[in-house]
Amino acid sequence: MSKNMKKEINDANKKAIIASLRRRIKKLESENKQFRQELKVIYAEIYKKI
């Protein structure tokens, strides 16, 4: 395998990893947003009981 071919494979792997991590970050940010919203609702319910 030539050096150039190895570099292309490494670049493709890096791009795939970056794309995967971006998808994961997007999913985690979405979950975080949902949890924050649920927390607001729970805090509001607790506040009403005080």
Buried (B, 14 or more C-beta within 10 A) or exposed (E): EEEEEEEEEEEEEEEEEEEEEEEEEEEEEEEEEEEEEEEEEEEEEEEEEE
